[in-house]
Amino acid sequence: MSRATAKYLELVRELGLARLDHELRHEPFTQEEEVEYISELDHWWREMTGEEQDAIERQLAGEAPDAPSELPAEDVDVEIGSESGPRREAA
């Protein structure tokens, strides 16, 4: 596992824990707090190869790798607070 992949997964876990912590304390998780995570996640995402990104998406979605890696993918805009991945299968 590359350093970028490890850092990305670590940040995803930290973000999930931060959201849960705010929820348990009945405090809103502000956009400013989330932006800090998102900018760092974006940095590490860009450092990964396409194959690493695909593996991360499968891992986070809990899917088994069943499609060939040759299928085209495209980057998509992700809104803050969204749980969708930053890539999807191209049409």
ZAFIDREN-866219 format. One record per residue (C-alpha): residue in three letters; x, y, z. Coordinates in steps of 0.1 Angstrom, whole numbers, padded with zeros to 4 digits, always signed. Each point is the difference from the previous one (the first is absolute). Example, Ala and Ser with C-alpha at 12.3 -4.5 7.8 and 13.67 -1.06 7.14 Angstrom:
residues 2
ALA+0123-0045+0078;SER+0014+0034-0007;
***
This chain:
residues 91
MET+0000+0000+0000;SER+0014+0034-0010;ARG+0004+0028+0024;ALA-0027+0020-0018;THR-0025-0029+0003;ALA+0008-0005+0037;LYS-0004+0037+0008;TYR-0032+0002-0020;LEU-0015-0029+0019;GLU+0012+0014+0033;LEU-0017+0034-0008;VAL-0032-0017-0010;ARG-0001-0018+0034;GLU+0008+0032+0018;LEU-0028+0019-0019;GLY-0025-0028+0009;LEU+0011+0002+0037;ALA-0003+0038+0000;ARG-0035-0001-0014;LEU-0010-0027+0025;ASP+0015+0020+0029;HIS-0020+0031-0010;GLU-0031-0021-0004;LEU+0004-0015+0034;ARG+0005+0034+0016;HIS-0030+0013-0020;GLU+0022+0027-0015;PRO+0000+0008-0037;PHE+0030-0010-0020;THR+0007+0033-0017;GLN+0010+0005-0036;GLU+0032+0016+0011;GLU+0010-0031+0019;GLU-0009-0022-0029;VAL+0019+0021-0025;GLU+0033-0006+0019;TYR-0005-0038-0005;ILE-0012+0003-0036;SER+0030+0021-0011;GLU+0024-0025+0015;LEU-0020-0029-0015;ASP+0002+0016-0034;HIS+0038+0004+0003;TRP+0005-0037+0007;TRP-0025-0011-0026;ARG+0019+0018-0027;GLU+0032-0017+0012;MET-0014-0035-0006;THR+0000-0019-0032;GLY-0033-0008-0018;GLU+0003-0036+0011;GLU+0004+0011+0037;GLN-0030+0024-0004;ASP-0021-0029-0014;ALA+0011-0023+0029;ILE-0009+0027+0026;GLU-0034+0005-0016;ARG-0007-0037+0001;GLN+0012-0003+0036;LEU-0021+0029+0012;ALA-0030-0012-0019;GLY+0004-0036+0013;GLU-0001-0013-0035;ALA+0020-0030-0013;PRO+0022+0008-0030;ASP-0020-0015-0028;ALA+0006+0024-0029;PRO+0031+0002-0021;SER+0022+0030+0009;GLU+0000+0010-0037;LEU-0035+0014+0003;PRO+0001+0038-0004;ALA-0007+0021+0031;GLU-0005+0037+0003;ASP+0005+0025+0028;VAL-0032+0016+0014;ASP-0007+0030+0022;VAL-0008-0010+0036;GLU-0019+0023+0022;ILE+0012+0005+0036;GLY-0018-0025+0022;SER-0006-0024-0028;GLU+0009-0037+0004;SER+0005-0006-0037;GLY+0034-0007-0015;PRO+0019+0025-0021;ARG+0000-0024-0030;ARG-0026-0020-0018;GLU-0003-0023-0029;ALA+0000+0019-0032;ALA-0031-0003-0023;
***
